Amino acid sequence: MSSKLSRFTEVVSLAQKAVVVDLDPAFKEGETGYADWVIVAIHSLREYLGHTYRQLLDVLHEMHGIVANQT
């Protein structure tokens, strides 16, 4: 069974298509920072999960460890 978080990955693709024509890298050093599609995806994820930003930061912080254990 897919988790709620794994099903959300489809929204990231939609955010990329909605915000940009040419896909920008997720992060650029300097003034530009995060790409617009990343900001849209993170906000959408927060809404989708029904978390506060603090709760979402906790979830995102744990993702690195989860991904590392999958490889």
Phi and psi restraints in degrees (value plus and minus 20) as a CYANA .aco file:
   2 SER   PHI     -92.7   -52.7
   2 SER   PSI     122.1   162.1
   3 SER   PHI    -100.0   -60.0
   3 SER   PSI     141.0   181.0
   4 LYS   PHI     -78.4   -38.4
   4 LYS   PSI     -58.1   -18.1
   5 LEU   PHI     -89.3   -49.3
   5 LEU   PSI     -61.1   -21.1
   6 SER   PHI     -87.9   -47.9
   6 SER   PSI     -53.6   -13.6
   7 ARG   PHI     -88.6   -48.6
   7 ARG   PSI     -42.7    -2.7
   8 PHE   PHI     -89.5   -49.5
   8 PHE   PSI     -42.2    -2.2
   9 THR   PHI     -75.2   -35.2
   9 THR   PSI     -45.8    -5.8
  10 GLU   PHI     -83.2   -43.2
  10 GLU   PSI     -52.4   -12.4
  11 VAL   PHI     -86.2   -46.2
  11 VAL   PSI     -53.8   -13.8
  12 VAL   PHI     -80.6   -40.6
  12 VAL   PSI     -64.5   -24.5
  13 SER   PHI     -81.7   -41.7
  13 SER   PSI     -61.9   -21.9
  14 LEU   PHI     -84.1   -44.1
  14 LEU   PSI     -59.3   -19.3
  15 ALA   PHI     -83.8   -43.8
  15 ALA   PSI     -60.9   -20.9
  16 GLN   PHI     -81.6   -41.6
  16 GLN   PSI     -64.9   -24.9
  17 LYS   PHI     -88.9   -48.9
  17 LYS   PSI     -52.9   -12.9
  18 ALA   PHI     -96.4   -56.4
  18 ALA   PSI     -49.2    -9.2
  19 VAL   PHI    -118.1   -78.1
  19 VAL   PSI     -54.2   -14.2
  20 VAL   PHI    -154.9  -114.9
  20 VAL   PSI     134.6   174.6
  21 VAL   PHI    -109.2   -69.2
  21 VAL   PSI     -72.7   -32.7
  22 ASP   PHI    -117.0   -77.0
  22 ASP   PSI     102.6   142.6
  23 LEU   PHI     -85.5   -45.5
  23 LEU   PSI      98.2   138.2
  24 ASP   PHI    -101.2   -61.2
  24 ASP   PSI     132.2   172.2
  25 PRO   PHI     -81.4   -41.4
  25 PRO   PSI     134.4   174.4
  26 ALA   PHI     -80.2   -40.2
  26 ALA   PSI     -54.7   -14.7
  27 PHE   PHI    -163.8  -123.8
  27 PHE   PSI     118.2   158.2
  28 LYS   PHI    -145.6  -105.6
  28 LYS   PSI     116.9   156.9
  29 GLU   PHI     -84.3   -44.3
  29 GLU   PSI     130.6   170.6
  30 GLY   PHI      81.5   121.5
  30 GLY   PSI    -170.9  -130.9
  31 GLU   PHI     -90.8   -50.8
  31 GLU   PSI     -49.1    -9.1
  32 THR   PHI     -91.1   -51.1
  32 THR   PSI     -57.7   -17.7
  33 GLY   PHI      43.8    83.8
  33 GLY   PSI    -154.8  -114.8
  34 TYR   PHI     -97.0   -57.0
  34 TYR   PSI     123.8   163.8
  35 ALA   PHI     -86.9   -46.9
  35 ALA   PSI     133.0   173.0
  36 ASP   PHI     -77.0   -37.0
  36 ASP   PSI     -58.4   -18.4
  37 TRP   PHI     -85.5   -45.5
  37 TRP   PSI     -48.7    -8.7
  38 VAL   PHI     -88.7   -48.7
  38 VAL   PSI     -63.6   -23.6
  39 ILE   PHI     -83.1   -43.1
  39 ILE   PSI     -63.4   -23.4
  40 VAL   PHI     -83.0   -43.0
  40 VAL   PSI     -63.3   -23.3
  41 ALA   PHI     -85.3   -45.3
  41 ALA   PSI     -61.2   -21.2
  42 ILE   PHI     -87.1   -47.1
  42 ILE   PSI     -63.3   -23.3
  43 HIS   PHI     -83.3   -43.3
  43 HIS   PSI     -61.6   -21.6
  44 SER   PHI     -83.9   -43.9
  44 SER   PSI     -59.9   -19.9
  45 LEU   PHI     -82.4   -42.4
  45 LEU   PSI     -61.7   -21.7
  46 ARG   PHI     -80.5   -40.5
  46 ARG   PSI     -65.4   -25.4
  47 GLU   PHI     -85.2   -45.2
  47 GLU   PSI     -62.5   -22.5
  48 TYR   PHI     -82.1   -42.1
  48 TYR   PSI     -62.7   -22.7
  49 LEU   PHI    -103.1   -63.1
  49 LEU   PSI     -35.3     4.7
  50 GLY   PHI      51.3    91.3
  50 GLY   PSI      11.2    51.2
  51 HIS   PHI    -119.6   -79.6
  51 HIS   PSI     138.7   178.7
  52 THR   PHI     -96.7   -56.7
  52 THR   PSI     148.3   188.3
  53 TYR   PHI     -82.2   -42.2
  53 TYR   PSI     -55.9   -15.9
  54 ARG   PHI     -82.8   -42.8
  54 ARG   PSI     -64.3   -24.3
  55 GLN   PHI     -84.5   -44.5
  55 GLN   PSI     -60.1   -20.1
  56 LEU   PHI     -84.3   -44.3
  56 LEU   PSI     -59.9   -19.9
  57 LEU   PHI     -79.9   -39.9
  57 LEU   PSI     -59.3   -19.3
  58 ASP   PHI     -82.7   -42.7
  58 ASP   PSI     -63.4   -23.4
  59 VAL   PHI     -82.5   -42.5
  59 VAL   PSI     -67.6   -27.6
  60 LEU   PHI     -85.3   -45.3
  60 LEU   PSI     -54.0   -14.0
  61 HIS   PHI     -83.7   -43.7
  61 HIS   PSI     -57.2   -17.2
  62 GLU   PHI     -95.0   -55.0
  62 GLU   PSI     -42.5    -2.5
  63 MET   PHI     -80.3   -40.3
  63 MET   PSI     -55.6   -15.6
  64 HIS   PHI     -79.1   -39.1
  64 HIS   PSI     -65.2   -25.2
  65 GLY   PHI     -86.6   -46.6
  65 GLY   PSI     -57.6   -17.6
  66 ILE   PHI     -86.2   -46.2
  66 ILE   PSI     -65.8   -25.8
  67 VAL   PHI     -85.0   -45.0
  67 VAL   PSI     -60.6   -20.6
  68 ALA   PHI     -81.8   -41.8
  68 ALA   PSI     -56.0   -16.0
  69 ASN   PHI     -95.0   -55.0
  69 ASN   PSI     -39.9     0.1
  70 GLN   PHI    -100.0   -60.0
  70 GLN   PSI     -40.5    -0.5
